[in-house]
Amino acid sequence: MAAINGIPPNKEPDSPPQPTASSSQVTGKSAKKDVWQTYEATAYIAMCSEGCTGFTYTELDVRNTITHEGRRVVAVDKRVIPLHTPLTIRLADGTEIAAIAEDTGGAIKGHKLDVLFATEKEARQFGRQEVRVKIEN
Protein backbone atom coordinates (compact mmCIF):
# COMPACT_ATOMS: atom_id res chain seq x y z
CA MET A 1 0.00 0.00 0.00
CA ALA A 2 1.42 3.39 -0.96
CA ALA A 3 1.15 6.71 0.86
CA ILE A 4 -1.56 9.06 -0.39
CA ASN A 5 -0.88 12.80 -0.31
CA GLY A 6 2.11 12.20 1.97
CA ILE A 7 0.00 10.35 4.56
CA PRO A 8 1.40 6.85 5.28
CA PRO A 9 -0.98 3.93 4.96
CA ASN A 10 -2.46 2.28 8.04
CA LYS A 11 -0.71 -0.78 9.37
CA GLU A 12 -2.09 -3.98 7.95
CA PRO A 13 -4.15 -5.81 10.60
CA ASP A 14 -2.42 -9.15 9.92
CA SER A 15 1.14 -7.74 10.15
CA PRO A 16 3.38 -9.57 12.61
CA PRO A 17 4.29 -7.56 15.69
CA GLN A 18 7.54 -5.62 15.46
CA PRO A 19 10.32 -6.73 17.81
CA THR A 20 10.91 -4.43 20.74
CA ALA A 21 13.99 -3.98 22.88
CA SER A 22 13.68 -5.67 26.23
CA SER A 23 14.20 -3.44 29.21
CA SER A 24 14.78 -3.86 32.89
CA GLN A 25 11.69 -3.35 35.03
CA VAL A 26 13.94 -1.85 37.69
CA THR A 27 15.99 0.63 35.65
CA GLY A 28 14.04 0.88 32.39
CA LYS A 29 17.36 0.54 30.51
CA SER A 30 17.57 -1.71 27.48
CA ALA A 31 18.99 -5.13 28.18
CA LYS A 32 22.30 -5.70 26.37
CA LYS A 33 23.24 -9.26 25.59
CA ASP A 34 26.71 -10.30 24.54
CA VAL A 35 28.10 -6.76 24.79
CA TRP A 36 31.90 -6.73 24.93
CA GLN A 37 33.68 -3.63 26.22
CA THR A 38 37.37 -2.77 26.11
CA TYR A 39 39.24 -2.59 29.43
CA GLU A 40 42.86 -2.17 30.44
CA ALA A 41 43.89 -5.21 32.47
CA THR A 42 46.80 -5.56 34.84
CA ALA A 43 47.78 -8.35 37.22
CA TYR A 44 48.18 -8.59 40.97
CA ILE A 45 49.00 -11.12 43.65
CA ALA A 46 47.47 -11.65 47.09
CA MET A 47 50.64 -11.36 49.15
CA CYS A 48 53.24 -8.68 48.55
CA SER A 49 55.80 -6.66 50.50
CA GLU A 50 53.46 -3.67 51.06
CA GLY A 51 49.73 -3.31 51.52
CA CYS A 52 48.58 -6.78 50.46
CA THR A 53 46.78 -8.79 53.11
CA GLY A 54 45.55 -11.79 51.16
CA PHE A 55 41.93 -10.72 51.61
CA THR A 56 39.80 -9.05 48.96
CA TYR A 57 37.56 -6.03 49.45
CA THR A 58 34.67 -8.49 49.81
CA GLU A 59 36.66 -10.32 52.53
CA LEU A 60 37.53 -13.41 50.51
CA ASP A 61 40.68 -15.15 51.70
CA VAL A 62 42.76 -15.54 48.52
CA ARG A 63 46.09 -16.38 50.15
CA ASN A 64 45.88 -19.94 48.76
CA THR A 65 43.58 -19.56 45.76
CA ILE A 66 42.98 -17.26 42.81
CA THR A 67 39.38 -18.33 42.19
CA HIS A 68 35.98 -18.02 43.82
CA GLU A 69 32.97 -20.09 42.73
CA GLY A 70 35.10 -21.51 39.91
CA ARG A 71 35.96 -18.07 38.48
CA ARG A 72 39.15 -16.02 38.54
CA VAL A 73 39.04 -13.20 41.10
CA VAL A 74 39.42 -9.70 39.64
CA ALA A 75 39.54 -6.21 41.10
CA VAL A 76 37.22 -3.67 39.49
CA ASP A 77 35.94 -0.14 39.90
CA LYS A 78 32.72 -0.97 41.73
CA ARG A 79 31.05 2.10 40.19
CA VAL A 80 31.53 0.51 36.76
CA ILE A 81 31.14 -3.21 37.56
CA PRO A 82 29.26 -4.12 40.74
CA LEU A 83 31.02 -6.43 43.18
CA HIS A 84 30.11 -10.13 42.93
CA THR A 85 29.40 -9.74 39.19
CA PRO A 86 30.48 -12.67 36.98
CA LEU A 87 32.45 -11.67 33.87
CA THR A 88 34.15 -13.16 30.87
CA ILE A 89 37.51 -11.66 29.97
CA ARG A 90 38.83 -12.20 26.43
CA LEU A 91 42.57 -11.72 25.97
CA ALA A 92 44.11 -10.52 22.70
CA ASP A 93 45.02 -14.11 21.75
CA GLY A 94 41.35 -15.16 22.09
CA THR A 95 41.77 -16.93 25.45
CA GLU A 96 38.73 -16.40 27.66
CA ILE A 97 38.83 -16.26 31.45
CA ALA A 98 35.71 -16.78 33.53
CA ALA A 99 36.07 -14.16 36.27
CA ILE A 100 34.19 -12.63 39.18
CA ALA A 101 34.45 -9.11 40.59
CA GLU A 102 35.42 -9.63 44.22
CA ASP A 103 38.04 -6.93 44.83
CA THR A 104 38.79 -3.25 44.29
CA GLY A 105 42.03 -1.33 44.04
CA GLY A 106 43.24 2.23 44.44
CA ALA A 107 44.44 2.45 40.83
CA ILE A 108 41.41 0.64 39.39
CA LYS A 109 39.27 3.49 38.06
CA GLY A 110 36.88 3.37 35.14
CA HIS A 111 37.43 0.67 32.52
CA LYS A 112 40.36 -0.99 34.25
CA LEU A 113 40.60 -4.29 36.05
CA ASP A 114 43.22 -6.25 37.93
CA VAL A 115 43.42 -10.03 37.49
CA LEU A 116 44.56 -12.10 40.49
CA PHE A 117 47.53 -14.42 39.90
CA ALA A 118 49.13 -17.02 42.17
CA THR A 119 52.74 -15.92 41.67
CA GLU A 120 54.60 -12.71 40.96
CA LYS A 121 56.22 -14.39 37.94
CA GLU A 122 52.78 -15.14 36.38
CA ALA A 123 51.59 -11.62 37.16
CA ARG A 124 54.63 -10.09 35.46
CA GLN A 125 54.14 -12.35 32.41
CA PHE A 126 50.53 -11.15 32.12
CA GLY A 127 51.68 -7.54 32.45
CA ARG A 128 49.35 -4.83 31.21
CA GLN A 129 47.11 -5.48 28.23
CA GLU A 130 43.94 -4.44 26.51
CA VAL A 131 41.16 -7.00 26.98
CA ARG A 132 37.50 -7.34 26.11
CA VAL A 133 35.04 -7.84 28.97
CA LYS A 134 31.49 -9.16 28.91
CA ILE A 135 29.35 -8.84 32.01
CA GLU A 136 27.42 -12.06 32.63
CA ASN A 137 23.91 -12.02 34.05
Accessible surface in RSA format (square Angstrom, percent):
REM  Atomic radii and reference values for relative SASA: ProtOr
REM  Chains: A
REM  Algorithm: Lee & Richards
REM  Probe-radius: 1.40
REM  Slices: 20
REM RES _ NUM      All-atoms   Total-Side   Main-Chain    Non-polar    All polar
REM                ABS   REL    ABS   REL    ABS   REL    ABS   REL    ABS   REL
RES MET A   1   179.81  93.1  98.18  65.0  81.63 194.3 105.27  89.5  74.54  98.8
RES ALA A   2    79.90  73.5  62.23  96.0  17.67  40.2  70.15  98.8   9.75  25.8
RES ALA A   3    58.65  53.9  32.16  49.6  26.48  60.2  32.26  45.4  26.38  69.9
RES ILE A   4   128.74  73.3 124.73  92.9   4.01   9.7 127.27  91.6   1.47   4.0
RES ASN A   5   143.41  98.9 102.08  98.6  41.33  99.5  34.43  82.9 108.98 105.3
RES GLY A   6    72.72  89.7   0.00   N/A  72.72  89.7  37.45 102.8  35.27  79.0
RES ILE A   7   121.01  68.9 117.88  87.8   3.13   7.5 118.51  85.3   2.50   6.8
RES PRO A   8    98.34  71.7  89.49  81.6   8.85  32.2  89.74  74.1   8.60  53.4
RES PRO A   9    55.72  40.6  29.90  27.3  25.82  93.8  40.20  33.2  15.52  96.5
RES ASN A  10   132.87  91.6 119.09 115.1  13.77  33.2  29.90  72.0 102.97  99.5
RES LYS A  11   139.97  68.3 109.45  67.2  30.52  72.7  83.24  74.9  56.73  60.4
RES GLU A  12    89.95  51.6  86.59  65.5   3.36   8.0  45.66  88.3  44.29  36.2
RES PRO A  13   126.89  92.5  88.30  80.5  38.58 140.2 100.60  83.1  26.29 163.4
RES ASP A  14   138.76  97.2 108.93 108.4  29.83  70.5  41.95  98.7  96.81  96.5
RES SER A  15    39.92  33.7  21.90  29.2  18.01  41.5  12.64  26.9  27.27  38.2
RES PRO A  16    99.05  72.2  93.26  85.0   5.79  21.1  99.05  81.8   0.00   0.0
RES PRO A  17   119.97  87.4 102.86  93.8  17.11  62.2 105.58  87.2  14.39  89.5
RES GLN A  18   126.93  71.0 114.05  83.4  12.88  30.7  49.97 106.4  76.96  58.4
RES PRO A  19   127.50  92.9  96.79  88.2  30.71 111.6 108.53  89.6  18.98 117.9
RES THR A  20   123.89  88.1  92.50  93.8  31.39  74.8  70.74  95.0  53.15  80.3
RES ALA A  21    82.37  75.7  46.04  71.0  36.33  82.6  57.20  80.6  25.17  66.7
RES SER A  22    69.56  58.8  55.61  74.2  13.95  32.1  54.27 115.6  15.29  21.4
RES SER A  23    65.97  55.7  42.16  56.3  23.81  54.9  11.86  25.3  54.11  75.8
RES SER A  24    44.49  37.6  32.01  42.7  12.48  28.8  32.81  69.9  11.68  16.4
RES GLN A  25   188.29 105.3 146.79 107.3  41.50  98.8  57.30 122.0 130.99  99.3
RES VAL A  26   141.11  92.9 108.00  97.8  33.10  79.8 113.61  98.7  27.50  74.6
RES THR A  27    85.95  61.1  52.75  53.5  33.21  79.1  57.38  77.1  28.57  43.2
RES GLY A  28    53.15  65.5   0.00   N/A  53.15  65.5  28.79  79.0  24.36  54.6
RES LYS A  29   151.08  73.7 144.31  88.5   6.77  16.1  94.04  84.6  57.04  60.8
RES SER A  30    64.23  54.3  49.04  65.4  15.19  35.0  21.70  46.2  42.53  59.6
RES ALA A  31    56.34  51.8  29.12  44.9  27.22  61.9  37.60  52.9  18.74  49.6
RES LYS A  32   145.88  71.2 121.31  74.4  24.57  58.5  70.70  63.6  75.18  80.1
RES LYS A  33   170.18  83.0 145.21  89.1  24.96  59.4  92.64  83.4  77.54  82.6
RES ASP A  34   106.28  74.4  84.64  84.2  21.65  51.2  22.89  53.9  83.39  83.2
RES VAL A  35    60.15  39.6  50.02  45.3  10.13  24.4  54.25  47.1   5.90  16.0
RES TRP A  36    46.42  18.6  32.08  15.5  14.34  33.7  21.76  11.6  24.66  40.0
RES GLN A  37    76.82  43.0  73.56  53.8   3.26   7.8  20.03  42.6  56.79  43.1
RES THR A  38    57.43  40.8  44.01  44.6  13.42  32.0  31.92  42.9  25.52  38.6
RES TYR A  39     3.97   1.9   1.76   1.0   2.20   5.7   3.44   2.6   0.53   0.7
RES GLU A  40    53.95  31.0  50.83  38.5   3.12   7.4  24.06  46.5  29.89  24.4
RES ALA A  41     0.00   0.0   0.00   0.0   0.00   0.0   0.00   0.0   0.00   0.0
RES THR A  42    29.07  20.7  29.07  29.5   0.00   0.0  22.91  30.8   6.15   9.3
RES ALA A  43    24.09  22.1   1.42   2.2  22.66  51.6   1.42   2.0  22.66  60.0
RES TYR A  44    43.75  20.4  38.27  21.8   5.47  14.2  43.75  32.9   0.00   0.0
RES ILE A  45    33.53  19.1  30.01  22.4   3.52   8.5  30.01  21.6   3.52   9.5
RES ALA A  46    14.26  13.1   6.76  10.4   7.50  17.1  10.95  15.4   3.31   8.8
RES MET A  47   101.65  52.6  92.23  61.0   9.42  22.4  92.47  78.6   9.18  12.2
RES CYS A  48    55.72  42.2  27.55  30.7  28.18  66.2  30.53  77.3  25.20  27.2
RES SER A  49   120.09 101.5  73.99  98.8  46.09 106.2  56.99 121.4  63.10  88.4
RES GLU A  50   146.42  84.1 130.19  98.5  16.23  38.7  48.71  94.2  97.71  79.8
RES GLY A  51    84.37 104.0   0.00   N/A  84.37 104.0  43.89 120.4  40.48  90.7
RES CYS A  52    46.38  35.1  26.83  29.9  19.55  45.9   7.43  18.8  38.95  42.0
RES THR A  53    89.92  64.0  74.07  75.1  15.84  37.8  71.68  96.3  18.24  27.6
RES GLY A  54     2.49   3.1   0.00   N/A   2.49   3.1   0.79   2.2   1.69   3.8
RES PHE A  55    97.54  48.8  77.15  47.8  20.39  53.1  77.50  47.0  20.03  57.3
RES THR A  56     7.13   5.1   0.14   0.1   6.99  16.7   0.94   1.3   6.20   9.4
RES TYR A  57   119.34  55.7  92.93  52.9  26.42  68.7  74.65  56.1  44.69  55.1
RES THR A  58    33.55  23.9   6.25   6.3  27.30  65.1  13.66  18.4  19.89  30.1
RES GLU A  59   146.48  84.1 127.27  96.3  19.21  45.7  40.65  78.6 105.82  86.4
RES LEU A  60    37.91  21.1  36.49  26.1   1.42   3.6  37.91  26.6   0.00   0.0
RES ASP A  61    64.07  44.9  45.87  45.7  18.19  43.0  24.29  57.2  39.78  39.7
RES VAL A  62     7.77   5.1   4.54   4.1   3.23   7.8   4.54   3.9   3.23   8.8
RES ARG A  63   117.21  49.2  94.44  48.1  22.77  54.2  19.08  26.1  98.13  59.5
RES ASN A  64   147.71 101.9 109.23 105.6  38.48  92.7  41.39  99.6 106.32 102.8
RES THR A  65    58.02  41.3  46.42  47.1  11.60  27.6  42.35  56.9  15.67  23.7
RES ILE A  66    39.93  22.7  38.75  28.9   1.18   2.8  38.75  27.9   1.18   3.2
RES THR A  67    58.32  41.5  50.67  51.4   7.64  18.2  28.68  38.5  29.64  44.8
RES HIS A  68    51.50  28.1  47.31  32.9   4.20  10.7  29.21  30.1  22.29  25.9
RES GLU A  69   136.19  78.2  91.31  69.1  44.88 106.9  50.49  97.7  85.70  70.0
RES GLY A  70    71.22  87.8   0.00   N/A  71.22  87.8  36.45 100.0  34.76  77.9
RES ARG A  71    59.43  25.0  58.85  30.0   0.58   1.4   8.62  11.8  50.81  30.8
RES ARG A  72    45.46  19.1  43.84  22.3   1.62   3.8   2.90   4.0  42.56  25.8
RES VAL A  73     0.00   0.0   0.00   0.0   0.00   0.0   0.00   0.0   0.00   0.0
RES VAL A  74     0.00   0.0   0.00   0.0   0.00   0.0   0.00   0.0   0.00   0.0
RES ALA A  75     2.16   2.0   2.16   3.3   0.00   0.0   2.16   3.0   0.00   0.0
RES VAL A  76     0.89   0.6   0.50   0.4   0.40   1.0   0.50   0.4   0.40   1.1
RES ASP A  77    10.65   7.5   5.77   5.7   4.88  11.5   4.17   9.8   6.48   6.5
RES LYS A  78    97.59  47.6  83.22  51.1  14.38  34.2  57.79  52.0  39.80  42.4
RES ARG A  79   183.52  77.1 143.71  73.3  39.81  94.8  81.13 110.9 102.38  62.1
RES VAL A  80    50.98  33.5  29.20  26.4  21.77  52.5  33.53  29.1  17.45  47.3
RES ILE A  81     0.66   0.4   0.66   0.5   0.00   0.0   0.66   0.5   0.00   0.0
RES PRO A  82    81.36  59.3  79.28  72.3   2.08   7.5  81.36  67.2   0.00   0.0
RES LEU A  83    36.18  20.1  22.26  15.9  13.92  35.0  22.26  15.6  13.92  37.5
RES HIS A  84   111.11  60.7  98.81  68.7  12.30  31.5  69.41  71.5  41.70  48.5
RES THR A  85    18.01  12.8  14.84  15.0   3.16   7.5   9.86  13.2   8.14  12.3
RES PRO A  86    40.16  29.3  40.16  36.6   0.00   0.0  40.16  33.2   0.00   0.0
RES LEU A  87     0.00   0.0   0.00   0.0   0.00   0.0   0.00   0.0   0.00   0.0
RES THR A  88    18.84  13.4  18.84  19.1   0.00   0.0   8.22  11.0  10.62  16.1
RES ILE A  89     0.00   0.0   0.00   0.0   0.00   0.0   0.00   0.0   0.00   0.0
RES ARG A  90    83.98  35.3  83.01  42.3   0.97   2.3  20.76  28.4  63.22  38.3
RES LEU A  91    26.77  14.9  23.62  16.9   3.15   7.9  23.78  16.7   2.99   8.0
RES ALA A  92    97.75  89.9  55.10  85.0  42.65  97.0  67.66  95.3  30.09  79.7
RES ASP A  93   116.67  81.7  74.26  73.9  42.40 100.3  50.86 119.7  65.80  65.6
RES GLY A  94    43.03  53.1   0.00   N/A  43.03  53.1  26.43  72.5  16.60  37.2
RES THR A  95    68.84  49.0  58.71  59.5  10.14  24.2  47.56  63.9  21.29  32.2
RES GLU A  96    88.79  51.0  60.36  45.7  28.44  67.7  21.28  41.2  67.51  55.1
RES ILE A  97    26.67  15.2  23.44  17.5   3.23   7.8  26.67  19.2   0.00   0.0
RES ALA A  98    49.58  45.6  38.19  58.9  11.39  25.9  38.62  54.4  10.97  29.1
RES ALA A  99     0.00   0.0   0.00   0.0   0.00   0.0   0.00   0.0   0.00   0.0
RES ILE A 100     7.12   4.1   7.12   5.3   0.00   0.0   7.12   5.1   0.00   0.0
RES ALA A 101     0.00   0.0   0.00   0.0   0.00   0.0   0.00   0.0   0.00   0.0
RES GLU A 102     3.93   2.3   3.93   3.0   0.00   0.0   0.00   0.0   3.93   3.2
RES ASP A 103    16.40  11.5  16.40  16.3   0.00   0.0   0.00   0.0  16.40  16.4
RES THR A 104    36.60  26.0  24.57  24.9  12.03  28.7  12.29  16.5  24.31  36.7
RES GLY A 105    27.56  34.0   0.00   N/A  27.56  34.0  22.97  63.0   4.59  10.3
RES GLY A 106    71.20  87.8   0.00   N/A  71.20  87.8  42.75 117.3  28.45  63.7
RES ALA A 107    80.86  74.3  63.35  97.8  17.50  39.8  72.04 101.5   8.82  23.4
RES ILE A 108    10.87   6.2   8.30   6.2   2.57   6.2   8.30   6.0   2.57   7.0
RES LYS A 109   116.52  56.8 110.11  67.6   6.42  15.3  73.57  66.2  42.96  45.8
RES GLY A 110    27.46  33.9   0.00   N/A  27.46  33.9  25.23  69.2   2.23   5.0
RES HIS A 111    86.64  47.4  76.36  53.1  10.28  26.3  55.37  57.1  31.27  36.4
RES LYS A 112    79.33  38.7  78.68  48.3   0.65   1.5  32.27  29.0  47.06  50.1
RES LEU A 113     0.36   0.2   0.00   0.0   0.36   0.9   0.00   0.0   0.36   1.0
RES ASP A 114    22.45  15.7  22.45  22.3   0.00   0.0   0.00   0.0  22.45  22.4
RES VAL A 115     0.00   0.0   0.00   0.0   0.00   0.0   0.00   0.0   0.00   0.0
RES LEU A 116     0.35   0.2   0.35   0.3   0.00   0.0   0.35   0.2   0.00   0.0
RES PHE A 117    26.58  13.3  24.09  14.9   2.48   6.5  24.09  14.6   2.48   7.1
RES ALA A 118    69.90  64.3  37.65  58.1  32.25  73.4  43.16  60.8  26.74  70.8
RES THR A 119    65.60  46.7  61.33  62.2   4.27  10.2  63.65  85.5   1.95   3.0
RES GLU A 120    89.29  51.3  84.94  64.3   4.34  10.3  31.59  61.1  57.70  47.1
RES LYS A 121   149.56  73.0 141.05  86.5   8.52  20.3  89.34  80.4  60.23  64.2
RES GLU A 122    72.69  41.7  70.66  53.5   2.03   4.8  22.91  44.3  49.78  40.6
RES ALA A 123    12.01  11.0   9.20  14.2   2.81   6.4   9.54  13.4   2.47   6.6
RES ARG A 124   177.05  74.3 153.01  78.0  24.04  57.2  62.40  85.3 114.65  69.5
RES GLN A 125   134.30  75.1  97.08  70.9  37.22  88.6  46.85  99.7  87.45  66.3
RES PHE A 126    23.67  11.8   9.84   6.1  13.83  36.0  16.58  10.1   7.09  20.3
RES GLY A 127    30.72  37.9   0.00   N/A  30.72  37.9  29.17  80.1   1.55   3.5
RES ARG A 128   163.69  68.7 133.18  67.9  30.51  72.6  49.02  67.0 114.66  69.5
RES GLN A 129    48.27  27.0  39.99  29.2   8.29  19.7  25.36  54.0  22.91  17.4
RES GLU A 130   124.46  71.5 110.51  83.6  13.94  33.2  31.56  61.0  92.89  75.8
RES VAL A 131     1.79   1.2   0.00   0.0   1.79   4.3   1.79   1.6   0.00   0.0
RES ARG A 132    97.05  40.7  97.05  49.5   0.00   0.0  36.32  49.6  60.73  36.8
RES VAL A 133     2.42   1.6   0.39   0.4   2.03   4.9   0.39   0.3   2.03   5.5
RES LYS A 134    38.30  18.7  38.28  23.5   0.01   0.0   5.09   4.6  33.20  35.4
RES ILE A 135    69.56  39.6  53.63  40.0  15.93  38.4  53.63  38.6  15.93  43.2
RES GLU A 136    45.36  26.0  41.19  31.2   4.16   9.9  10.93  21.1  34.42  28.1
RES ASN A 137   174.26 120.2  99.04  95.7  75.22 181.1  64.32 154.8 109.94 106.3
END  Absolute sums over single chains surface
CHAIN  1 A     9476.5       7171.3       2305.1       5149.8       4326.7
END  Absolute sums over all chains
TOTAL          9476.5       7171.3       2305.1       5149.8       4326.7
